[in-house]
Amino acid sequence: MSRHYVWAVPFAAGNIPSNQCICAETHVWAARKSEIVIRLGSDDPIRLYLNNELIFSDDGRIESDPFKLFKISTSLTLGKNTLRVTAANLANTNWQWAGFSMVIDSDLSDDELLYMN
């Protein structure tokens, strides 16, 4: 899970421009090729890359409950796999935050899957 906050000082009454983007990357080592499901959550524009290939993109939304969970089916290759998430931030009132949540569901056992930063 990743969150990035920028607070407006002093209190603001209007929208705050949000020219920010966060990028998070991790590496996953798989002992064998495996089908996985990535559960990715966000309310702002988000992109997910696996081994430098864009595998998911969403434009985000502004509404009363904008956070949405996505299920992305894909495959890990044997060996090192790179997962990269970029999340932008849509304008909002009084503060900015950009964030996402991500979980990988796999049939790989604990000794077949290793997360590396």
N, CA, C and O atoms as CSV, one atom per row, in Angstrom:
chain,resi,resn,atom,element,x,y,z
A,1,MET,N,N,0.855,-1.161,0.000
A,1,MET,CA,C,0.000,0.000,0.000
A,1,MET,C,C,0.904,1.227,0.000
A,1,MET,O,O,1.918,1.264,0.696
A,2,SER,N,N,0.533,2.212,-0.772
A,2,SER,CA,C,1.327,3.441,-0.859
A,2,SER,C,C,0.405,4.643,-0.751
A,2,SER,O,O,-0.665,4.669,-1.358
A,3,ARG,N,N,0.825,5.643,0.027
A,3,ARG,CA,C,0.092,6.907,0.118
A,3,ARG,C,C,1.100,8.047,0.110
A,3,ARG,O,O,2.182,7.946,0.688
A,4,HIS,N,N,0.724,9.131,-0.556
A,4,HIS,CA,C,1.548,10.341,-0.591
A,4,HIS,C,C,0.633,11.522,-0.347
A,4,HIS,O,O,-0.324,11.731,-1.093
A,5,TYR,N,N,0.916,12.302,0.698
A,5,TYR,CA,C,0.061,13.424,1.073
A,5,TYR,C,C,0.772,14.744,0.836
A,5,TYR,O,O,1.981,14.859,1.039
A,6,VAL,N,N,0.007,15.740,0.404
A,6,VAL,CA,C,0.466,17.119,0.353
A,6,VAL,C,C,-0.663,17.958,0.921
A,6,VAL,O,O,-1.741,18.012,0.329
A,7,TRP,N,N,-0.443,18.622,2.070
A,7,TRP,CA,C,-1.475,19.419,2.722
A,7,TRP,C,C,-1.346,20.873,2.323
A,7,TRP,O,O,-0.243,21.410,2.227
A,8,ALA,N,N,-2.487,21.506,2.091
A,8,ALA,CA,C,-2.498,22.936,1.758
A,8,ALA,C,C,-2.385,23.752,3.039
A,8,ALA,O,O,-3.057,23.455,4.027
A,9,VAL,N,N,-1.545,24.772,3.029
A,9,VAL,CA,C,-1.401,25.667,4.181
A,9,VAL,C,C,-1.427,27.080,3.650
A,9,VAL,O,O,-0.631,27.375,2.757
A,10,PRO,N,N,-2.270,27.981,4.119
A,10,PRO,CA,C,-3.326,27.738,5.113
A,10,PRO,C,C,-4.533,27.073,4.480
A,10,PRO,O,O,-4.499,26.696,3.309
A,11,PHE,N,N,-5.613,26.927,5.265
A,11,PHE,CA,C,-6.843,26.301,4.791
A,11,PHE,C,C,-7.279,26.931,3.471
A,11,PHE,O,O,-7.266,28.154,3.334
A,12,ALA,N,N,-7.662,26.108,2.508
A,12,ALA,CA,C,-8.062,26.593,1.183
A,12,ALA,C,C,-9.540,26.301,0.964
A,12,ALA,O,O,-10.070,25.321,1.488
A,13,ALA,N,N,-10.190,27.137,0.204
A,13,ALA,CA,C,-11.616,26.971,-0.037
A,13,ALA,C,C,-11.923,26.415,-1.423
A,13,ALA,O,O,-13.070,26.063,-1.699
A,14,GLY,N,N,-10.952,26.331,-2.276
A,14,GLY,CA,C,-11.210,25.878,-3.643
A,14,GLY,C,C,-10.402,24.643,-3.975
A,14,GLY,O,O,-9.833,24.002,-3.092
A,15,ASN,N,N,-10.357,24.316,-5.250
A,15,ASN,CA,C,-9.587,23.163,-5.688
A,15,ASN,C,C,-8.104,23.474,-5.714
A,15,ASN,O,O,-7.684,24.595,-6.001
A,16,ILE,N,N,-7.330,22.461,-5.409
A,16,ILE,CA,C,-5.883,22.583,-5.413
A,16,ILE,C,C,-5.362,21.875,-6.657
A,16,ILE,O,O,-5.681,20.706,-6.874
A,17,PRO,N,N,-4.574,22.554,-7.475
A,17,PRO,CA,C,-3.999,21.854,-8.627
A,17,PRO,C,C,-3.167,20.679,-8.126
A,17,PRO,O,O,-2.530,20.767,-7.077
A,18,SER,N,N,-3.174,19.623,-8.847
A,18,SER,CA,C,-2.509,18.422,-8.339
A,18,SER,C,C,-1.550,17.864,-9.380
A,18,SER,O,O,-1.793,16.806,-9.960
A,19,ASN,N,N,-0.496,18.560,-9.603
A,19,ASN,CA,C,0.513,18.118,-10.562
A,19,ASN,C,C,1.502,17.199,-9.872
A,19,ASN,O,O,2.678,17.532,-9.729
A,20,GLN,N,N,1.027,16.062,-9.453
A,20,GLN,CA,C,1.911,15.101,-8.807
A,20,GLN,C,C,1.590,13.695,-9.289
A,20,GLN,O,O,0.482,13.407,-9.739
A,21,CYS,N,N,2.565,12.852,-9.184
A,21,CYS,CA,C,2.422,11.460,-9.573
A,21,CYS,C,C,3.347,10.649,-8.680
A,21,CYS,O,O,4.464,11.078,-8.393
A,22,ILE,N,N,2.894,9.483,-8.238
A,22,ILE,CA,C,3.770,8.604,-7.479
A,22,ILE,C,C,4.072,7.387,-8.338
A,22,ILE,O,O,3.261,6.963,-9.161
A,23,CYS,N,N,5.236,6.848,-8.128
A,23,CYS,CA,C,5.663,5.662,-8.851
A,23,CYS,C,C,6.275,4.702,-7.840
A,23,CYS,O,O,7.149,5.086,-7.064
A,24,ALA,N,N,5.819,3.467,-7.850
A,24,ALA,CA,C,6.348,2.442,-6.952
A,24,ALA,C,C,6.720,1.225,-7.784
A,24,ALA,O,O,6.011,0.843,-8.715
A,25,GLU,N,N,7.833,0.636,-7.432
A,25,GLU,CA,C,8.307,-0.533,-8.181
A,25,GLU,C,C,8.783,-1.594,-7.209
A,25,GLU,O,O,9.419,-1.291,-6.199
A,26,THR,N,N,8.468,-2.843,-7.524
A,26,THR,CA,C,8.981,-3.965,-6.758
A,26,THR,C,C,9.333,-5.087,-7.729
A,26,THR,O,O,8.906,-5.092,-8.883
A,27,HIS,N,N,10.103,-6.014,-7.244
A,27,HIS,CA,C,10.509,-7.158,-8.057
A,27,HIS,C,C,10.002,-8.433,-7.390
A,27,HIS,O,O,10.061,-8.579,-6.169
A,28,VAL,N,N,9.506,-9.343,-8.209
A,28,VAL,CA,C,8.975,-10.610,-7.730
A,28,VAL,C,C,9.727,-11.721,-8.447
A,28,VAL,O,O,9.770,-11.756,-9.677
A,29,TRP,N,N,10.317,-12.626,-7.678
A,29,TRP,CA,C,11.001,-13.774,-8.258
A,29,TRP,C,C,10.069,-14.977,-8.163
A,29,TRP,O,O,9.562,-15.296,-7.087
A,30,ALA,N,N,9.847,-15.642,-9.295
A,30,ALA,CA,C,8.979,-16.816,-9.338
A,30,ALA,C,C,9.794,-18.036,-9.744
A,30,ALA,O,O,10.582,-17.979,-10.689
A,31,ALA,N,N,9.604,-19.129,-9.035
A,31,ALA,CA,C,10.340,-20.367,-9.311
A,31,ALA,C,C,9.859,-21.049,-10.592
A,31,ALA,O,O,10.539,-21.910,-11.150
A,32,ARG,N,N,8.676,-20.644,-11.042
A,32,ARG,CA,C,8.127,-21.191,-12.290
A,32,ARG,C,C,7.132,-20.196,-12.864
A,32,ARG,O,O,6.660,-19.300,-12.163
A,33,LYS,N,N,6.818,-20.359,-14.147
A,33,LYS,CA,C,5.795,-19.522,-14.766
A,33,LYS,C,C,4.475,-19.791,-14.048
A,33,LYS,O,O,4.138,-20.939,-13.756
A,34,SER,N,N,3.736,-18.721,-13.768
A,34,SER,CA,C,2.519,-18.890,-12.992
A,34,SER,C,C,1.476,-17.852,-13.374
A,34,SER,O,O,1.798,-16.689,-13.617
A,35,GLU,N,N,0.230,-18.284,-13.422
A,35,GLU,CA,C,-0.887,-17.361,-13.597
A,35,GLU,C,C,-1.151,-16.697,-12.258
A,35,GLU,O,O,-1.160,-17.365,-11.224
A,36,ILE,N,N,-1.367,-15.381,-12.266
A,36,ILE,CA,C,-1.643,-14.655,-11.035
A,36,ILE,C,C,-2.826,-13.713,-11.248
A,36,ILE,O,O,-3.204,-13.410,-12.380
A,37,VAL,N,N,-3.395,-13.260,-10.143
A,37,VAL,CA,C,-4.403,-12.205,-10.155
A,37,VAL,C,C,-3.863,-11.087,-9.283
A,37,VAL,O,O,-3.508,-11.305,-8.124
A,38,ILE,N,N,-3.803,-9.892,-9.848
A,38,ILE,CA,C,-3.374,-8.719,-9.094
A,38,ILE,C,C,-4.629,-7.940,-8.733
A,38,ILE,O,O,-5.423,-7.588,-9.605
A,39,ARG,N,N,-4.804,-7.675,-7.454
A,39,ARG,CA,C,-5.920,-6.852,-6.974
A,39,ARG,C,C,-5.357,-5.463,-6.709
A,39,ARG,O,O,-4.553,-5.261,-5.798
A,40,LEU,N,N,-5.794,-4.517,-7.521
A,40,LEU,CA,C,-5.261,-3.164,-7.508
A,40,LEU,C,C,-6.386,-2.201,-7.172
A,40,LEU,O,O,-7.445,-2.241,-7.799
A,41,GLY,N,N,-6.168,-1.335,-6.190
A,41,GLY,CA,C,-7.192,-0.383,-5.787
A,41,GLY,C,C,-6.703,1.041,-5.919
A,41,GLY,O,O,-5.551,1.345,-5.609
A,42,SER,N,N,-7.600,1.931,-6.391
A,42,SER,CA,C,-7.250,3.338,-6.544
A,42,SER,C,C,-8.504,4.137,-6.846
A,42,SER,O,O,-9.533,3.580,-7.229
A,43,ASP,N,N,-8.406,5.464,-6.667
A,43,ASP,CA,C,-9.493,6.340,-7.100
A,43,ASP,C,C,-9.015,7.320,-8.163
A,43,ASP,O,O,-9.832,7.942,-8.842
A,44,ASP,N,N,-7.724,7.461,-8.312
A,44,ASP,CA,C,-7.135,8.383,-9.278
A,44,ASP,C,C,-6.597,7.616,-10.479
A,44,ASP,O,O,-6.574,6.385,-10.464
A,45,PRO,N,N,-6.165,8.324,-11.520
A,45,PRO,CA,C,-5.583,7.639,-12.676
A,45,PRO,C,C,-4.415,6.742,-12.254
A,45,PRO,O,O,-3.555,7.153,-11.476
A,46,ILE,N,N,-4.398,5.535,-12.767
A,46,ILE,CA,C,-3.377,4.570,-12.359
A,46,ILE,C,C,-2.993,3.698,-13.551
A,46,ILE,O,O,-3.813,3.414,-14.424
A,47,ARG,N,N,-1.730,3.282,-13.566
A,47,ARG,CA,C,-1.231,2.361,-14.594
A,47,ARG,C,C,-0.404,1.285,-13.909
A,47,ARG,O,O,0.295,1.550,-12.932
A,48,LEU,N,N,-0.490,0.079,-14.428
A,48,LEU,CA,C,0.270,-1.046,-13.900
A,48,LEU,C,C,1.089,-1.654,-15.033
A,48,LEU,O,O,0.565,-1.973,-16.100
A,49,TYR,N,N,2.377,-1.805,-14.776
A,49,TYR,CA,C,3.304,-2.394,-15.749
A,49,TYR,C,C,3.873,-3.680,-15.174
A,49,TYR,O,O,4.204,-3.746,-13.990
A,50,LEU,N,N,3.986,-4.698,-16.013
A,50,LEU,CA,C,4.670,-5.932,-15.655
A,50,LEU,C,C,5.780,-6.131,-16.666
A,50,LEU,O,O,5.527,-6.257,-17.864
A,51,ASN,N,N,7.011,-6.159,-16.179
A,51,ASN,CA,C,8.187,-6.311,-17.043
A,51,ASN,C,C,8.177,-5.288,-18.176
A,51,ASN,O,O,8.388,-5.624,-19.341
A,52,ASN,N,N,7.928,-4.036,-17.808
A,52,ASN,CA,C,7.926,-2.870,-18.708
A,52,ASN,C,C,6.806,-2.875,-19.744
A,52,ASN,O,O,6.845,-2.088,-20.689
A,53,GLU,N,N,5.812,-3.743,-19.588
A,53,GLU,CA,C,4.661,-3.765,-20.489
A,53,GLU,C,C,3.430,-3.285,-19.729
A,53,GLU,O,O,3.120,-3.796,-18.653
A,54,LEU,N,N,2.731,-2.305,-20.291
A,54,LEU,CA,C,1.506,-1.811,-19.673
A,54,LEU,C,C,0.446,-2.904,-19.724
A,54,LEU,O,O,0.059,-3.350,-20.804
A,55,ILE,N,N,-0.030,-3.340,-18.539
A,55,ILE,CA,C,-1.038,-4.405,-18.520
A,55,ILE,C,C,-2.384,-3.913,-17.990
A,55,ILE,O,O,-3.385,-4.622,-18.100
A,56,PHE,N,N,-2.422,-2.698,-17.411
A,56,PHE,CA,C,-3.689,-2.164,-16.917
A,56,PHE,C,C,-3.601,-0.647,-16.817
A,56,PHE,O,O,-2.557,-0.090,-16.478
A,57,SER,N,N,-4.729,0.015,-17.123
A,57,SER,CA,C,-4.807,1.468,-17.015
A,57,SER,C,C,-6.238,1.854,-16.656
A,57,SER,O,O,-7.188,1.264,-17.170
A,58,ASP,N,N,-6.397,2.847,-15.772
A,58,ASP,CA,C,-7.709,3.378,-15.418
A,58,ASP,C,C,-7.583,4.891,-15.282
A,58,ASP,O,O,-6.579,5.387,-14.772
A,59,ASP,N,N,-8.601,5.627,-15.738
A,59,ASP,CA,C,-8.554,7.093,-15.741
A,59,ASP,C,C,-8.983,7.728,-14.427
A,59,ASP,O,O,-8.924,8.951,-14.299
A,60,GLY,N,N,-9.412,6.939,-13.446
A,60,GLY,CA,C,-9.810,7.470,-12.149
A,60,GLY,C,C,-11.203,8.072,-12.184
A,60,GLY,O,O,-11.857,8.091,-13.227
A,61,ARG,N,N,-11.652,8.564,-11.031
A,61,ARG,CA,C,-12.995,9.120,-10.924
A,61,ARG,C,C,-13.075,10.026,-9.708
A,61,ARG,O,O,-12.319,9.866,-8.750
A,62,ILE,N,N,-14.002,10.984,-9.753
A,62,ILE,CA,C,-14.300,11.843,-8.611
A,62,ILE,C,C,-15.786,11.675,-8.326
A,62,ILE,O,O,-16.621,12.080,-9.134
A,63,GLU,N,N,-16.119,11.091,-7.200
A,63,GLU,CA,C,-17.497,10.884,-6.786
A,63,GLU,C,C,-17.508,10.648,-5.284
A,63,GLU,O,O,-16.457,10.726,-4.648
A,64,SER,N,N,-18.664,10.362,-4.702
A,64,SER,CA,C,-18.751,10.241,-3.247
A,64,SER,C,C,-17.917,9.088,-2.704
A,64,SER,O,O,-17.347,9.220,-1.621
A,65,ASP,N,N,-17.821,7.976,-3.400
A,65,ASP,CA,C,-16.975,6.853,-2.986
A,65,ASP,C,C,-16.163,6.411,-4.194
A,65,ASP,O,O,-16.490,5.409,-4.830
A,66,PRO,N,N,-15.103,7.152,-4.515
A,66,PRO,CA,C,-14.415,6.924,-5.785
A,66,PRO,C,C,-13.467,5.724,-5.812
A,66,PRO,O,O,-13.096,5.270,-6.894
A,67,PHE,N,N,-13.065,5.197,-4.645
A,67,PHE,CA,C,-12.086,4.105,-4.616
A,67,PHE,C,C,-12.686,2.863,-5.262
A,67,PHE,O,O,-13.817,2.483,-4.959
A,68,LYS,N,N,-11.935,2.239,-6.142
A,68,LYS,CA,C,-12.412,1.058,-6.854
A,68,LYS,C,C,-11.329,-0.010,-6.830
A,68,LYS,O,O,-10.141,0.303,-6.895
A,69,LEU,N,N,-11.737,-1.259,-6.737
A,69,LEU,CA,C,-10.818,-2.389,-6.743
A,69,LEU,C,C,-10.906,-3.092,-8.089
A,69,LEU,O,O,-11.999,-3.393,-8.570
A,70,PHE,N,N,-9.757,-3.351,-8.691
A,70,PHE,CA,C,-9.687,-4.010,-9.993
A,70,PHE,C,C,-9.006,-5.364,-9.834
A,70,PHE,O,O,-8.096,-5.509,-9.017
A,71,LYS,N,N,-9.437,-6.349,-10.605
A,71,LYS,CA,C,-8.796,-7.663,-10.650
A,71,LYS,C,C,-8.172,-7.828,-12.025
A,71,LYS,O,O,-8.868,-7.817,-13.040
A,72,ILE,N,N,-6.850,-7.983,-12.048
A,72,ILE,CA,C,-6.106,-8.094,-13.303
A,72,ILE,C,C,-5.466,-9.477,-13.375
A,72,ILE,O,O,-4.630,-9.812,-12.535
A,73,SER,N,N,-5.840,-10.271,-14.346
A,73,SER,CA,C,-5.241,-11.593,-14.536
A,73,SER,C,C,-4.059,-11.462,-15.485
A,73,SER,O,O,-4.160,-10.846,-16.547
A,74,THR,N,N,-2.940,-12.051,-15.085
A,74,THR,CA,C,-1.727,-11.991,-15.902
A,74,THR,C,C,-0.824,-13.168,-15.523
A,74,THR,O,O,-1.230,-14.029,-14.743
A,75,SER,N,N,0.375,-13.212,-16.056
A,75,SER,CA,C,1.310,-14.306,-15.778
A,75,SER,C,C,2.657,-13.765,-15.336
A,75,SER,O,O,3.152,-12.775,-15.874
A,76,LEU,N,N,3.244,-14.428,-14.346
A,76,LEU,CA,C,4.647,-14.173,-14.007
A,76,LEU,C,C,5.496,-15.116,-14.839
A,76,LEU,O,O,5.102,-16.254,-15.095
A,77,THR,N,N,6.651,-14.649,-15.259
A,77,THR,CA,C,7.591,-15.510,-15.963
A,77,THR,C,C,8.523,-16.155,-14.941
A,77,THR,O,O,8.603,-15.706,-13.798
A,78,LEU,N,N,9.217,-17.193,-15.348
A,78,LEU,CA,C,10.228,-17.816,-14.510
A,78,LEU,C,C,11.308,-16.798,-14.197
A,78,LEU,O,O,11.807,-16.132,-15.104
A,79,GLY,N,N,11.674,-16.666,-12.944
A,79,GLY,CA,C,12.743,-15.745,-12.560
A,79,GLY,C,C,12.205,-14.396,-12.107
A,79,GLY,O,O,11.119,-14.295,-11.537
A,80,LYS,N,N,12.993,-13.367,-12.376
A,80,LYS,CA,C,12.676,-12.023,-11.897
A,80,LYS,C,C,11.606,-11.349,-12.755
A,80,LYS,O,O,11.691,-11.338,-13.983
A,81,ASN,N,N,10.598,-10.788,-12.085
A,81,ASN,CA,C,9.527,-10.016,-12.719
A,81,ASN,C,C,9.484,-8.649,-12.050
A,81,ASN,O,O,9.620,-8.550,-10.831
A,82,THR,N,N,9.299,-7.606,-12.830
A,82,THR,CA,C,9.236,-6.246,-12.291
A,82,THR,C,C,7.811,-5.728,-12.399
A,82,THR,O,O,7.218,-5.727,-13.477
A,83,LEU,N,N,7.269,-5.288,-11.270
A,83,LEU,CA,C,5.949,-4.660,-11.221
A,83,LEU,C,C,6.139,-3.186,-10.900
A,83,LEU,O,O,6.818,-2.837,-9.934
A,84,ARG,N,N,5.534,-2.317,-11.717
A,84,ARG,CA,C,5.629,-0.872,-11.491
A,84,ARG,C,C,4.232,-0.276,-11.562
A,84,ARG,O,O,3.469,-0.568,-12.482
A,85,VAL,N,N,3.904,0.559,-10.588
A,85,VAL,CA,C,2.619,1.247,-10.535
A,85,VAL,C,C,2.888,2.743,-10.591
A,85,VAL,O,O,3.750,3.253,-9.875
A,86,THR,N,N,2.146,3.446,-11.446
A,86,THR,CA,C,2.167,4.911,-11.422
A,86,THR,C,C,0.745,5.363,-11.139
A,86,THR,O,O,-0.209,4.887,-11.754
A,87,ALA,N,N,0.620,6.296,-10.191
A,87,ALA,CA,C,-0.689,6.837,-9.822
A,87,ALA,C,C,-0.594,8.353,-9.816
A,87,ALA,O,O,0.275,8.926,-9.159
A,88,ALA,N,N,-1.481,8.993,-10.544
A,88,ALA,CA,C,-1.542,10.458,-10.574
A,88,ALA,C,C,-2.543,10.913,-9.523
A,88,ALA,O,O,-3.089,10.088,-8.791
A,89,ASN,N,N,-2.789,12.206,-9.439
A,89,ASN,CA,C,-3.754,12.724,-8.485
A,89,ASN,C,C,-4.674,13.711,-9.181
A,89,ASN,O,O,-4.211,14.655,-9.820
A,90,LEU,N,N,-5.982,13.492,-9.057
A,90,LEU,CA,C,-6.962,14.423,-9.594
A,90,LEU,C,C,-7.164,15.564,-8.601
A,90,LEU,O,O,-7.008,15.368,-7.396
A,91,ALA,N,N,-7.506,16.744,-9.091
A,91,ALA,CA,C,-7.726,17.903,-8.226
A,91,ALA,C,C,-8.838,17.616,-7.229
A,91,ALA,O,O,-9.825,16.955,-7.550
A,92,ASN,N,N,-8.660,18.129,-6.002
A,92,ASN,CA,C,-9.672,17.989,-4.970
A,92,ASN,C,C,-9.610,19.198,-4.048
A,92,ASN,O,O,-8.820,20.111,-4.289
A,93,THR,N,N,-10.416,19.226,-3.007
A,93,THR,CA,C,-10.507,20.398,-2.147
A,93,THR,C,C,-9.661,20.235,-0.892
A,93,THR,O,O,-9.753,19.218,-0.204
A,94,ASN,N,N,-8.836,21.236,-0.592
A,94,ASN,CA,C,-8.088,21.403,0.654
A,94,ASN,C,C,-6.850,20.519,0.834
A,94,ASN,O,O,-5.998,20.858,1.654
A,95,TRP,N,N,-6.715,19.456,0.145
A,95,TRP,CA,C,-5.533,18.619,0.307
A,95,TRP,C,C,-5.398,17.717,-0.908
A,95,TRP,O,O,-6.325,17.570,-1.705
A,96,GLN,N,N,-4.251,17.134,-1.025
A,96,GLN,CA,C,-3.989,16.192,-2.115
A,96,GLN,C,C,-3.474,14.899,-1.506
A,96,GLN,O,O,-2.687,14.931,-0.561
A,97,TRP,N,N,-3.894,13.803,-2.019
A,97,TRP,CA,C,-3.212,12.550,-1.727
A,97,TRP,C,C,-3.374,11.635,-2.915
A,97,TRP,O,O,-4.426,11.594,-3.553
A,98,ALA,N,N,-2.345,10.923,-3.193
A,98,ALA,CA,C,-2.368,9.919,-4.251
A,98,ALA,C,C,-1.943,8.605,-3.606
A,98,ALA,O,O,-0.989,8.578,-2.828
A,99,GLY,N,N,-2.618,7.552,-3.911
A,99,GLY,CA,C,-2.267,6.277,-3.304
A,99,GLY,C,C,-2.908,5.126,-4.037
A,99,GLY,O,O,-3.734,5.315,-4.931
A,100,PHE,N,N,-2.518,3.933,-3.648
A,100,PHE,CA,C,-3.079,2.724,-4.234
A,100,PHE,C,C,-2.857,1.575,-3.268
A,100,PHE,O,O,-2.053,1.677,-2.341
A,101,SER,N,N,-3.568,0.492,-3.487
A,101,SER,CA,C,-3.311,-0.754,-2.778
A,101,SER,C,C,-3.113,-1.847,-3.825
A,101,SER,O,O,-3.701,-1.794,-4.905
A,102,MET,N,N,-2.283,-2.838,-3.499
A,102,MET,CA,C,-2.027,-3.913,-4.456
A,102,MET,C,C,-1.723,-5.203,-3.706
A,102,MET,O,O,-0.934,-5.218,-2.762
A,103,VAL,N,N,-2.362,-6.286,-4.143
A,103,VAL,CA,C,-2.134,-7.619,-3.596
A,103,VAL,C,C,-1.989,-8.572,-4.765
A,103,VAL,O,O,-2.700,-8.446,-5.763
A,104,ILE,N,N,-1.072,-9.526,-4.652
A,104,ILE,CA,C,-0.896,-10.538,-5.690
A,104,ILE,C,C,-1.411,-11.868,-5.162
A,104,ILE,O,O,-0.949,-12.357,-4.131
A,105,ASP,N,N,-2.373,-12.452,-5.877
A,105,ASP,CA,C,-2.871,-13.798,-5.570
A,105,ASP,C,C,-2.213,-14.772,-6.543
A,105,ASP,O,O,-2.230,-14.567,-7.756
A,106,SER,N,N,-1.632,-15.839,-5.984
A,106,SER,CA,C,-0.900,-16.789,-6.809
A,106,SER,C,C,-1.039,-18.191,-6.236
A,106,SER,O,O,-1.299,-18.358,-5.044
A,107,ASP,N,N,-0.868,-19.191,-7.081
A,107,ASP,CA,C,-0.851,-20.567,-6.587
A,107,ASP,C,C,0.574,-20.999,-6.217
A,107,ASP,O,O,0.790,-22.153,-5.845
A,108,LEU,N,N,1.538,-20.094,-6.315
A,108,LEU,CA,C,2.907,-20.418,-5.922
A,108,LEU,C,C,3.000,-20.529,-4.405
A,108,LEU,O,O,2.388,-19.744,-3.681
A,109,SER,N,N,3.762,-21.502,-3.930
A,109,SER,CA,C,3.954,-21.667,-2.486
A,109,SER,C,C,4.943,-20.607,-1.982
A,109,SER,O,O,5.586,-19.921,-2.777
A,110,ASP,N,N,5.055,-20.484,-0.684
A,110,ASP,CA,C,5.941,-19.480,-0.082
A,110,ASP,C,C,7.392,-19.642,-0.533
A,110,ASP,O,O,8.103,-18.647,-0.672
A,111,ASP,N,N,7.841,-20.863,-0.761
A,111,ASP,CA,C,9.235,-21.060,-1.171
A,111,ASP,C,C,9.427,-20.925,-2.689
A,111,ASP,O,O,10.551,-21.032,-3.177
A,112,GLU,N,N,8.336,-20.691,-3.439
A,112,GLU,CA,C,8.430,-20.487,-4.888
A,112,GLU,C,C,8.289,-19.036,-5.292
A,112,GLU,O,O,8.459,-18.702,-6.465
A,113,LEU,N,N,7.976,-18.151,-4.326
A,113,LEU,CA,C,7.711,-16.749,-4.631
A,113,LEU,C,C,8.469,-15.883,-3.647
A,113,LEU,O,O,8.362,-16.068,-2.435
A,114,LEU,N,N,9.237,-14.935,-4.171
A,114,LEU,CA,C,10.047,-14.061,-3.332
A,114,LEU,C,C,9.875,-12.629,-3.801
A,114,LEU,O,O,10.018,-12.332,-4.987
A,115,TYR,N,N,9.565,-11.734,-2.853
A,115,TYR,CA,C,9.440,-10.316,-3.161
A,115,TYR,C,C,10.751,-9.632,-2.835
A,115,TYR,O,O,11.316,-9.834,-1.760
A,116,MET,N,N,11.232,-8.823,-3.766
A,116,MET,CA,C,12.495,-8.107,-3.587
A,116,MET,C,C,12.255,-6.636,-3.859
A,116,MET,O,O,11.542,-6.292,-4.802
A,117,ASN,N,N,12.829,-5.772,-3.062
A,117,ASN,CA,C,12.720,-4.329,-3.312
A,117,ASN,C,C,13.887,-3.841,-4.110
A,117,ASN,O,O,13.970,-2.652,-4.419
